[in-house]
Amino acid sequence: MLAEGEKLLNDNVRDRVSFARYNFFEPQPYRNAAAFLMRQCTHDWCDRDVVTMFKSFVPGLEGSKPSTPLLINDIIMPQPGTWPRHAERAVRDLDMLMMVGFGSKERTKEEFEILLKEADSRYEIRNVHATGPMGLLEVYLK
């Protein structure tokens, strides 16, 4: 996975992006990062495990500038009735698959917020970028 990610980098960002193995159940060892990214990690874990993941990023965020975000790139479930029916049905079907297959779920912004606050009361979602199922939460430590 690391080698595949590095192949995708272009010359404009190659010197600013690094990939490393990391167990997201252990305290984040990296400091002075510009950002931390979780991509499609939360949706196939139960709430308890997601809280543990979010707790593990706190040391890395504390050891970085206050402007360093934790970027969570995952499906962000819509409020019922806010998307076209076919689009909402597709993500709700995926939600059911996560429940049956992994005992987990897709989450709304509000559900992410609850888990983040449970992990550390200083977590704050400042921006949500979502125009479809995949979204990006910009999360900071206050």
N, C-alpha and C positions, 0 to 999 in steps of 0.2 A: 504494500500500500504506500509506503513512504517513497519508494522509487517511482511509482506511478504518479504520485502527486508532484514530485520534483520535475518529471517530464512535462507536466502541463504548464509550468511556469515560463513566462516569457522574459526577455532580457530586462524589461522595465521594472520587474518586481523580484527577480531572482535573488538579489542581494538583500532583500528586506523580508523574505518569507523563509521560514525553516519548518521542517517536519521532524517530529520525534515521537518515539513510542511513549505511551503514557497509559497508566491504569487509572481510569477516572473514579475509582473507589479509594484511591490513595491521595494524600495531600499533594497538591500541585507543586512540583519542585522548581519550576521556572519562575524567574523574577524579571523585572524590567521589560516586560513584554508590551508590545503596542496593542495587542488584543489576544484573547483566547477564543477559540472557536469550537463549538460542539455542533457537528452536522449529523442529523438524523440519528441521534443517540438516545433521546429520551422516550420515544414513542413505544419502544418494545421493552420497557422496564416499568415495574410497579412504582407507585408513589413513594414508598419507603426508600427504594433504591435511587430514585431520581433525587430525593432530598440529600442522600449521601453523596451523589455526584456533585450537586450544587455546593455542598459543604466543602468538598475537596478542592474547589477552585479558590476558596477564600484566601489561603496563604499566598497563592500566586498574585491575586488581585491586591492584597495588602502590600506585597513587595514590588508593586508596579505603580506607575503614576495614577492619580485619581481619575484621569481621563481614559484609563484602560478599560475597555468593555469586555464582558463575557458575551459573546455572540452565540445565540442559540438558533440554529437553522434547522427547523423541523416543521412538520405540519401544525398549523394553528387552526383549530376547529372554529367554524363560524357560530355565531348565535343562531338558533333555529329560525329559519325563514328569511335570513339576510342574503343568501346566495340563491341563484337559480336552482330549482329542484334537482335537476340531473347532477349538478356539481356537488350539491350538499349530500345527495344520496351516495355518491362515490366515496366521499371522505367518511361518511357514517358507516358505509360498508367496511372500509379499512379499519375503522374504530372497532367494529365487531370482530374482525379478524385478529386484531391485536389482543382483544379480551380473550378470545377462545384459544389462540395459539400461545400467548405469552403471559396472560393474566395482567395485561397492561392496557394502555389506552392512548388515544390521541387526545390532546388537551386544548382548551380554549386559553386565551390570554389570561383570563382571570384564574384559571386552574394553575397555569404556570406561576402566576404571581403568588398564589397561596403556598406552593411548594418552595419557591425562592425565599419567601419570608420565614417559612419553617426552618430552612437551612441557615439563614442569617437575616436578622431583622433589618440589616443595612442594605440588603439588595433592593434595587429599584429599577423597574422597567421604564426606560426613558423614551424609547421609540419602538414602534412595531411597523415593520415593512412587510406587507402582505397584500397581494392582489389576487391570489389564488391559494391553493392548498399549502404550498411551501411558503413559509414566512421566515422572517428574521427578527428576533427580539434583541434589542440592544439593552443589556443589563449592566448596571454599575453598582459599586459599593458606595453608599453615601458617606 
